[in-house]
Amino acid sequence: MADEEQLEEHRLTATRLAKVEAMRAAGDEPYPVRFERTATAAEMRARFGELAPGSATGVRETLAGRLINVRHVGGLAFGVLRDHTGDLQLFVEKATLGDRFDSFNDLDGGDWVGASGEVITTKRGELSLRVEAFTLLAKGLRPLPDKWHGLVDIEKRHRQRYVDLIVNEQARMVMERRIAIVQSIRESLLARGFLEVETPVLHHVPSGGLATPFVTHHDALDIDMFLRIALELHLKRLIVGGVDRVFEIGRVFRNEGVSPRHNPEFTMLEVYQALADYGDMATLTEGLVVEAAERVLGTTEIVYDGRPMSLRTPWRRLDYVGAVAEATGTDWDPVMPVAAARDRAAAAGIAVDEAWGTGRIIAEVFEALVEPTIWEPTVVLDFPEEISPLARAHRSRPGLTERFEVSVAGRELANAFSELNDPVEQRRRFEVQAAARDAGDHEAHPMDEDFLRALEYGMPPTGGMGMGIDRLVMLLTDQISIREVVLFPHLRPEA
């Protein structure tokens, strides 16, 4: 069947190429340089959407877009012209176009067309442009997918997003909502007095997170460099430099697996506020998500993956270690002997690595038994120090840090700290992480001497938060795969 479809596509492409050659032989250019339009489909509907059936306005406009389909009824033809704002019908009469009517009938679905004429409604009330002149702007050599079925192969949709956007209304909706979500976050932060900055993508040290980096080489300097795994440490350097409220929305890169929840490059928001702590960051996170939902959806009551969910604040607070104790039916303590932690993990059916300490084991149990059960947005508080090398020690709970994650629909959405600003303690934490790297944990945090030097100049008390933009878009567009919200997700090359 696939071979038959390919043969048919080749046949149609050959037919369209012949039309291109015939146009050029007749002195016409099938790919002109530019075209002037006077209105979009959305503007037409906004101005004339209430016209009664059978109306003629006397108003003439020029539109441009892709011809999605054409049908012929005797001396009439009807086409759907799609631009970036929506669709509008083209109403074509032989009596109006004369000899050019046959040329219009020679157009194919997928062609880019400019059309001029009077704005009317048909007898059935369809807002239309009665075409008086048209121009082929770009010949589509490949046929579009069947209009009734669209592009049904999921991998093909992701690989050929340009086709998906042409024929799939949902793909266009997700793209538009993503743009609106990012704009909402940016405007919300600017309104709170934060400054937006850009920091380097190429790092000397892959710091700011626990992840495996991509490695590249700078020829002129003859040094290896790393695509950033986080935005954190450069933004905190700016806090040291006196920029009290700062944020960045940028791409980060992690050399890890590809799944419905993970893409090797993704978009992060990171925001830092001097004189704040993780409680302030929790309030900020709630505000940013709620404001985005209200702007894009008009509500905080949503449906995700077939289940209702409320984003109303305040969100539930959940103790990290306490949740592990409840899930396993036994007490846990981040300072308990590691042998005891291994035994309790084994009793819960969780495999652990010999190199892990108690904090890392608690984290493994949480991710296996607790996080998948969380549905509505939940602020999970107070993480073990071992897995939080950049977070401040908890002010009253030994072995824990002032760190939270927002979990929703069984996955992490945001991560925040009261930031560690003691340079001596930060060095000690980095040394512990370095020992873990030497023991085989390639995701442990490396030593970053320049960041330590920055801290030695003095960083004020600071709250910081990072949020996965792709996962927020998934939540607010009801998508269960990250590939649906990334315009061009990474896939294996075609064979």
LUMKEKE-301689 format. One line per 4 residues: number of its first residue (from 1); their letters; for each residue x, y, z of C-alpha. Coordinates in Angstrom, 3 decimals, padded with zeros to 6 digits. Layout:
! LUMKEKE-301689
NUM) a) X,Y,Z | ...
END
This chain:
! LUMKEKE-301689
1) made) 000.000,000.000,000.000 | 002.826,002.383,000.879 | 004.494,001.666,-002.495 | 001.217,002.428,-004.305
5) eqle) 000.901,005.722,-002.427 | 004.469,006.655,-003.332 | 003.867,005.855,-006.997 | 000.721,008.010,-006.983
9) ehrl) 002.619,010.861,-005.320 | 005.367,010.623,-007.944 | 002.754,010.678,-010.713 | 001.045,013.768,-009.306
13) tatr) 004.368,015.523,-008.794 | 005.320,014.821,-012.419 | 001.990,016.274,-013.554 | 002.577,019.428,-011.518
17) lakv) 006.115,019.798,-012.815 | 004.708,019.656,-016.337 | 002.376,022.540,-015.449 | 005.366,024.564,-014.234
21) eamr) 007.207,023.930,-017.506 | 004.125,024.874,-019.520 | 003.743,028.157,-017.624 | 007.357,029.093,-018.219
25) aagd) 007.061,028.176,-021.879 | 004.111,030.588,-022.067 | 006.180,033.341,-020.451 | 004.605,033.125,-016.977
29) epyp) 006.620,032.773,-013.744 | 005.245,030.169,-011.292 | 007.389,031.575,-008.444 | 007.089,035.398,-008.521
33) vrfe) 009.174,037.593,-006.223 | 006.531,039.361,-004.105 | 002.819,040.078,-003.813 | 000.837,042.836,-002.118
37) rtat) -002.234,041.796,-000.143 | -004.723,044.129,001.524 | -006.427,041.841,004.064 | -006.221,038.506,005.873
41) aaem) -008.925,035.891,006.345 | -009.364,036.882,009.997 | -009.699,040.570,009.131 | -012.330,039.720,006.525
45) rarf) -014.347,037.701,009.037 | -014.064,040.420,011.656 | -015.360,043.077,009.250 | -017.935,041.113,007.270
49) gela) -018.809,038.097,009.386 | -022.375,039.276,010.011 | -023.362,039.780,006.358 | -026.691,038.290,005.350
53) pgsa) -026.742,035.470,002.760 | -026.550,036.643,-000.834 | -024.960,040.011,000.007 | -022.565,041.957,-002.200
57) tgvr) -020.532,044.639,-000.426 | -018.913,046.501,-003.304 | -015.699,046.277,-001.260 | -012.697,044.829,-003.032
61) etla) -009.777,043.163,-001.279 | -006.691,041.165,-002.169 | -005.836,038.011,-000.220 | -002.961,035.555,-000.384
65) grli) -002.632,032.040,000.976 | -002.499,028.354,000.250 | -005.276,026.812,-001.835 | -006.417,023.889,000.281
69) nvrh) -008.956,022.409,-002.115 | -010.911,023.280,-005.243 | -014.239,021.951,-006.473 | -015.974,022.653,-009.761
73) vggl) -019.680,022.970,-010.531 | -020.236,023.814,-014.191 | -019.202,027.414,-014.748 | -018.397,027.872,-011.063
77) afgv) -015.425,026.921,-008.921 | -015.015,027.076,-005.144 | -011.670,027.098,-003.366 | -010.576,027.407,000.255
81) lrdh) -007.749,029.888,000.711 | -005.812,029.435,003.971 | -003.480,032.080,005.373 | -001.841,032.350,008.791
85) tgdl) -005.085,033.641,010.324 | -007.603,031.137,008.972 | -009.645,030.140,005.916 | -011.804,032.038,003.443
89) qlfv) -013.748,030.773,000.460 | -012.903,031.835,-003.077 | -016.000,032.079,-005.308 | -014.970,031.845,-008.970
93) ekat) -017.289,032.406,-011.936 | -016.446,031.768,-015.575 | -018.549,034.801,-016.456 | -016.248,036.970,-014.372
97) lgdr) -012.856,035.436,-015.186 | -013.465,034.608,-018.835 | -010.460,032.896,-020.413 | -008.688,032.840,-017.033
101) fdsf) -011.344,030.508,-015.615 | -009.621,027.466,-017.147 | -006.312,028.626,-015.697 | -007.904,028.753,-012.234
105) ndld) -009.210,025.231,-012.738 | -005.651,024.191,-013.527 | -004.530,025.123,-010.004 | -003.893,022.313,-007.505
109) ggdw) -004.475,021.908,-003.803 | -001.364,023.166,-002.047 | -000.605,025.969,-004.503 | 000.038,029.424,-003.060
113) vgas) -002.345,031.902,-004.694 | -003.061,035.627,-004.560 | -006.643,036.612,-005.389 | -008.450,039.928,-005.773
117) gevi) -012.176,040.608,-005.956 | -015.365,041.690,-004.260 | -016.329,040.605,-000.750 | -019.673,038.765,-000.860
121) ttkr) -021.688,036.071,000.846 | -023.099,033.179,-001.157 | -026.758,032.198,-001.084 | -025.838,029.756,001.682
125) gels) -024.308,032.554,003.701 | -020.617,031.642,003.214 | -018.351,034.688,003.382 | -016.364,034.652,000.142
129) lrve) -014.175,036.594,-002.218 | -015.673,036.751,-005.727 | -012.448,036.384,-007.678 | -011.825,038.948,-010.409
133) aftl) -008.075,038.274,-010.765 | -005.612,035.760,-009.372 | -001.879,035.024,-009.428 | -000.027,031.789,-008.782
137) lakg) 002.533,032.668,-006.099 | 004.214,029.262,-005.660 | 003.428,025.918,-007.273 | 003.080,023.088,-004.787
141) lrpl) 004.788,020.125,-006.392 | 003.823,017.566,-003.759 | 000.140,016.805,-003.117 | -001.273,017.579,000.321
145) pdkw) -002.587,014.685,002.439 | -006.201,013.674,001.925 | -008.356,016.468,003.380 | -010.576,014.044,005.312
149) hglv) -007.791,012.109,007.000 | -004.964,014.619,007.175 | -001.472,013.460,008.058 | -002.210,010.373,010.149
153) diek) 001.275,008.878,010.549 | 002.457,010.321,013.900 | 006.165,010.109,013.106 | 005.563,011.712,009.721
157) rhrq) 003.617,014.510,011.429 | 006.575,015.234,013.685 | 009.169,014.817,010.941 | 007.264,016.932,008.423
161) ryvd) 005.836,019.582,010.738 | 005.517,021.972,007.792 | 002.874,019.661,006.307 | 001.278,019.039,009.711
165) livn) 000.767,022.785,010.173 | -000.881,023.066,006.765 | -003.489,020.365,007.285 | -003.798,019.888,011.059
169) eqar) -005.797,022.531,012.888 | -004.720,021.144,016.271 | -001.037,021.543,015.402 | -001.656,025.206,014.584
173) mvme) -003.624,025.644,017.824 | -000.776,024.203,019.902 | 001.754,026.459,018.198 | -000.388,029.560,018.752
177) rria) -001.049,028.707,022.398 | 002.640,028.096,023.005 | 003.424,031.552,021.687 | 000.723,033.060,023.920
181) ivqs) 001.954,031.137,026.998 | 005.533,032.360,026.568 | 004.297,035.903,025.996 | 002.155,035.696,029.136
185) ires) 005.102,034.544,031.265 | 007.350,037.253,029.879 | 004.802,040.002,030.460 | 003.964,038.718,033.957
189) llar) 007.616,038.840,034.977 | 008.268,042.225,033.401 | 005.234,043.581,035.253 | 006.815,042.351,038.515
193) gfle) 010.015,044.279,037.847 | 012.179,041.443,036.490 | 014.729,042.070,033.736 | 015.075,039.638,030.828
197) vetp) 018.626,038.704,029.800 | 020.506,036.299,027.545 | 023.366,034.177,028.839 | 025.892,031.925,027.031
201) vlhh) 024.834,028.663,025.430 | 028.423,027.387,025.275 | 029.853,026.692,028.747 | 033.332,025.831,029.950
205) vpsg) 031.795,023.789,032.793 | 028.455,021.919,032.388 | 026.996,023.289,035.604 | 023.659,024.317,037.072
209) glat) 022.022,020.901,036.952 | 022.494,017.167,037.311 | 022.537,015.918,033.722 | 024.779,014.590,030.954
213) pfvt) 025.890,017.398,028.609 | 026.556,017.549,024.879 | 030.236,018.146,024.154 | 031.570,020.258,021.297
217) hhda) 034.974,021.705,020.389 | 036.027,025.318,019.869 | 038.698,025.190,017.176 | 040.174,028.670,017.655
221) ldid) 040.651,028.180,021.415 | 041.330,024.447,021.007 | 039.136,023.562,023.975 | 036.137,021.356,024.553
225) mflr) 032.966,023.188,025.505 | 029.507,022.081,026.562 | 026.017,023.033,025.471 | 024.363,024.388,028.595
229) iale) 022.276,022.015,030.702 | 020.773,024.881,032.716 | 020.624,028.673,032.860 | 021.188,028.869,036.601
233) lhlk) 024.748,029.809,037.397 | 025.115,032.683,034.941 | 021.865,034.197,036.200 | 023.097,033.923,039.791
237) rliv) 026.306,035.661,038.727 | 024.059,038.547,037.658 | 022.475,038.579,041.135 | 026.012,038.921,042.512
241) ggvd) 026.511,041.789,040.052 | 023.539,043.668,041.493 | 020.723,042.691,039.098 | 018.115,042.040,041.796
245) rvfe) 015.384,040.472,039.633 | 016.373,038.605,036.507 | 015.015,035.918,034.196 | 015.783,034.104,030.977
249) igrv) 013.649,031.975,028.665 | 016.100,029.866,026.691 | 017.023,026.538,025.179 | 018.968,024.018,027.245
253) frne) 020.460,020.724,026.112 | 020.773,017.369,027.846 | 022.349,014.321,026.275 | 019.726,011.922,027.549
257) gvsp) 016.961,009.672,026.294 | 014.126,010.677,023.982 | 010.598,009.916,025.191 | 007.092,011.413,025.297
261) rhnp) 008.380,013.531,028.220 | 011.932,014.292,027.090 | 013.537,016.026,024.120 | 017.322,016.521,024.085
265) eftm) 016.836,020.268,023.669 | 014.017,022.026,025.426 | 012.955,025.459,026.659 | 013.421,026.571,030.246
269) levy) 012.358,029.577,032.212 | 014.711,030.451,035.048 | 014.030,033.385,037.361 | 016.006,034.742,040.344
273) qala) 014.994,037.311,042.954 | 017.321,038.821,045.548 | 016.105,039.008,049.164 | 013.575,036.204,048.525
277) dygd) 013.320,032.527,049.497 | 011.645,029.406,048.156 | 008.332,030.433,049.699 | 008.340,033.554,047.536
281) matl) 009.210,031.388,044.528 | 006.229,029.113,045.211 | 003.901,032.118,045.160 | 005.533,033.400,041.956
285) tegl) 005.245,030.008,040.247 | 001.560,029.739,041.088 | 000.978,033.234,039.732 | 002.786,032.647,036.441
289) vvea) 000.898,029.418,035.685 | -002.519,030.799,036.657 | -001.999,033.977,034.642 | -000.948,031.958,031.581
293) aerv) -003.988,029.672,031.904 | -006.378,032.589,032.257 | -004.835,034.393,029.293 | -004.768,031.394,026.956
297) lgtt) -007.804,029.386,028.118 | -009.842,031.923,030.065 | -010.085,029.548,033.041 | -008.106,027.650,035.661
301) eivy) -010.415,024.620,035.401 | -008.979,022.384,032.691 | -009.135,018.830,031.388 | -005.869,016.995,030.872
305) dgrp) -005.621,013.524,029.358 | -009.348,013.045,029.897 | -009.306,014.004,033.600 | -010.459,017.272,035.172
309) mslr) -007.810,019.367,036.901 | -007.976,022.603,038.840 | -005.104,025.091,038.710 | -006.691,027.296,041.361
313) tpwr) -004.316,028.538,044.036 | -003.032,027.963,046.617 | -001.747,024.596,045.436 | -001.402,021.668,047.820
317) rldy) 001.861,021.425,049.799 | 003.411,017.966,050.271 | 006.443,017.030,052.379 | 008.974,015.130,050.250
321) vgav) 010.322,012.713,052.863 | 006.933,012.383,054.544 | 005.368,011.341,051.244 | 007.999,008.614,050.834
325) aeat) 007.289,007.384,054.369 | 003.564,007.237,053.655 | 004.078,005.409,050.343 | 006.349,002.758,051.889
329) gtdw) 004.764,002.472,055.320 | 008.087,003.088,057.080 | 009.971,006.097,058.409 | 012.779,007.714,056.415
333) dpvm) 015.392,010.258,057.432 | 017.945,011.904,055.084 | 020.674,011.410,057.703 | 019.895,007.720,058.339
337) pvaa) 022.657,005.164,057.578 | 022.811,004.349,053.881 | 022.602,000.595,054.614 | 019.233,001.120,056.290
341) ardr) 018.046,003.186,053.317 | 019.064,000.410,050.920 | 017.164,-002.150,052.958 | 013.997,-000.056,052.981
345) aaaa) 014.230,000.608,049.257 | 014.635,-003.114,048.598 | 011.599,-003.857,050.775 | 009.650,-001.394,048.611
349) giav) 010.852,-003.134,045.444 | 013.154,-000.280,044.350 | 016.574,-001.124,042.933 | 019.382,001.231,043.965
353) deaw) 022.971,001.830,042.917 | 025.809,001.078,045.341 | 027.245,004.559,044.775 | 024.087,006.316,045.974
357) gtgr) 023.768,007.892,049.371 | 020.620,008.028,051.492 | 019.291,011.201,049.847 | 019.591,009.784,046.340
361) iiae) 017.853,006.575,047.446 | 014.961,008.567,048.936 | 014.690,010.414,045.621 | 014.514,007.141,043.692
365) vfea) 011.699,005.893,045.908 | 009.822,009.179,045.544 | 010.070,009.115,041.744 | 008.880,005.510,041.600
369) lvep) 006.094,005.479,044.189 | 004.949,009.041,044.886 | 005.351,011.311,041.868 | 003.243,009.169,039.477
373) tiwe) 000.296,009.455,041.924 | 000.243,013.272,041.959 | -002.424,014.763,039.696 | -003.305,018.371,040.479
377) ptvv) -000.463,020.906,040.905 | 001.390,020.128,044.123 | 004.332,021.940,045.727 | 006.594,019.137,047.007
381) ldfp) 008.792,020.596,049.736 | 012.214,020.041,051.313 | 014.512,017.779,049.274 | 017.564,015.870,050.528
385) eeis) 020.852,017.762,050.359 | 022.542,015.021,048.344 | 020.369,015.731,045.278 | 020.265,019.509,045.808
389) plar) 023.854,020.783,045.609 | 022.851,024.371,044.809 | 020.062,024.765,047.376 | 020.402,026.318,050.824
393) ahrs) 020.359,023.976,053.836 | 016.958,023.866,055.485 | 016.723,026.329,058.346 | 015.286,023.715,060.747
397) rpgl) 015.544,020.181,059.238 | 019.035,018.598,059.118 | 019.938,016.788,055.906 | 017.302,018.644,053.892
401) terf) 017.352,021.777,051.743 | 014.911,024.584,051.096 | 013.921,023.263,047.719 | 010.590,022.456,046.143
405) evsv) 009.356,020.941,042.932 | 005.929,021.470,041.428 | 004.562,018.104,040.340 | 001.467,017.871,038.158
409) agre) -000.029,014.954,036.217 | 002.750,012.676,037.500 | 005.723,014.757,036.376 | 007.873,017.692,037.405
413) lana) 006.848,021.106,036.100 | 009.067,023.463,038.118 | 012.007,023.340,040.521 | 012.979,026.067,043.004
417) fsel) 015.376,026.829,045.871 | 016.288,029.188,048.559 | 019.648,029.549,046.842 | 022.844,028.518,048.579
421) ndpv) 024.934,031.705,048.900 | 027.635,030.577,051.348 | 030.767,030.083,049.182 | 032.470,027.806,051.705
425) eqrr) 029.454,025.519,051.964 | 028.994,025.615,048.164 | 032.593,024.446,047.712 | 031.994,021.615,050.162
429) rfev) 028.876,020.570,048.230 | 030.768,020.654,044.930 | 033.507,018.492,046.450 | 030.901,015.912,047.486
433) qaaa) 029.509,015.972,043.941 | 033.018,015.625,042.503 | 033.547,012.524,044.616 | 030.301,011.106,043.277
437) rdag) 031.491,011.755,039.702 | 034.739,009.957,040.458 | 032.656,007.038,041.769 | 030.811,006.780,038.459
441) dhea) 027.869,009.187,038.714 | 028.300,011.081,035.428 | 025.340,013.369,036.205 | 026.841,014.668,039.456
445) hpmd) 027.613,018.389,039.484 | 031.162,019.337,038.452 | 033.398,021.822,040.257 | 032.844,025.367,038.963
449) edfl) 035.629,027.589,040.258 | 034.450,030.758,038.542 | 031.008,030.464,040.121 | 032.630,029.928,043.522
453) rale) 034.715,033.048,042.949 | 031.527,034.990,042.146 | 029.930,033.803,045.404 | 033.011,034.957,047.297
457) ygmp) 032.147,038.535,046.277 | 028.835,038.076,048.113 | 025.416,037.022,046.844 | 022.425,038.266,048.862
461) ptgg) 019.679,035.906,050.053 | 018.045,034.764,046.804 | 015.132,032.687,045.615 | 015.368,030.947,042.267
465) mgmg) 012.968,028.918,040.136 | 013.160,026.978,036.887 | 010.121,025.869,034.898 | 009.888,023.635,031.832
469) idrl) 008.062,025.673,029.196 | 007.382,022.616,027.040 | 005.702,020.805,029.928 | 003.601,023.856,030.764
473) vmll) 002.486,024.012,027.134 | 001.659,020.292,027.269 | -000.515,020.943,030.308 | -002.373,023.918,028.831
477) tdqi) -002.903,022.320,025.410 | -003.869,018.836,026.669 | -000.944,017.039,025.024 | 000.615,013.928,026.542
481) sire) 003.731,013.939,024.330 | 006.376,016.647,024.311 | 006.747,016.085,020.563 | 003.349,017.690,020.037
485) vvlf) 004.440,020.994,021.601 | 007.943,021.221,020.098 | 007.723,022.410,016.514 | 010.625,020.272,015.325
489) phlr) 011.284,017.426,017.799 | 014.398,015.314,017.444 | 013.983,011.991,015.626 | 016.332,009.431,014.182
493) pea) 017.408,010.376,010.653 | 015.361,008.763,007.915 | 016.934,005.660,006.457
END
